């Protein structure tokens, strides 16, 4: 988001919002929303909402998207680069 200050010659940028995993993957691969939408049989506006995080990406679509984009579904869920959850001494998740 760009905000104009009191001085019309100064422009400041607010910190960008964190990209969703889908946005990161699409940008990295150079894929267009229409390309993804056509392969899933949905509107590009639906893919746009998933990309922006306005709508949650359903688990079934995550699996389909992963296959289309040739990535692990976990990466689309946003966990690929995350640290694993802590575990207790008996191996259970804390």
N, C-alpha and C positions, 0 to 999 in steps of 0.2 A: 504494500500500500504506500502511495506517495502522498505526502502532506505538504501543503504550501505553508511557509512561515509568514510572519508579519511582513518581512522583507520579501518582495516578489522575486528577487534574484536568488534567493536561497531555497533549496529544495532539500527536505530531509526524508529519508526512507525509514519506515518502521521496520522492525525485524520481521523477516518473512516467516510465515507460518510453517510448521514442520510438514514436510511432504509425506503423503501416505505411501505405504509400500508399493501400491499399484502405480502411483505417480512416478516414483523413483524408477521402477522397472520400465514403464512405458517410455520415460525420458531416456533412460540408458539405452534402450533398444531402438529408439527413434520411431516408435509405433504411434499411429494416429488413432483417435477415438473411433472413427468410422471403420477402420480396419478391424479393430477388436469387436465392435458392435456387429459387424457383418458376420463374423465367425461365430458369435454367440446367438445371433438372431434377436438382438435387442436394439433399441434406439441408442444412438450415440449420446443422447442426453442422459440415459441411464448410466452408461459407462463414465460419463463426465461426473455424475454425482458420486459414483464409487471412487473415482480418481481423487476428487476433492475432499472426500470424507463426509459429504453431506448425507450420504446413505451408506449403511453398512453393506459390505460385500457378503452375500449369503454363502454359506459353506459349500453348497453344491456348485455355485458359480465359481468359487475360488478354485475348486478342483478342475473345472473346465478351463478357466483362465490359465492355470498353471500349465496345463497340457498345451494350450495354444501358444503361450509365451515361452514354453520349454524351461520352466523354473520349478522349484520345489514349492508345493502349496504352503509350506511353512514360511517361505520367504514372502508370499503374498499376505500372510497373516501378520507379518511384522516381527517374527521371532528369529529370523535367520542370523541376525547379527547380535542378538541379545544374549546376555549371559544366561546359563541355565538356572532354574530356580534353586535356591539353597536346599540342601537335604540335611536331615538329622543323622546321627550316628548309625541308626538302623536302616538308612537308605530311603526313608520316607521323605516326601517333599515337606518342607517346613511351612 
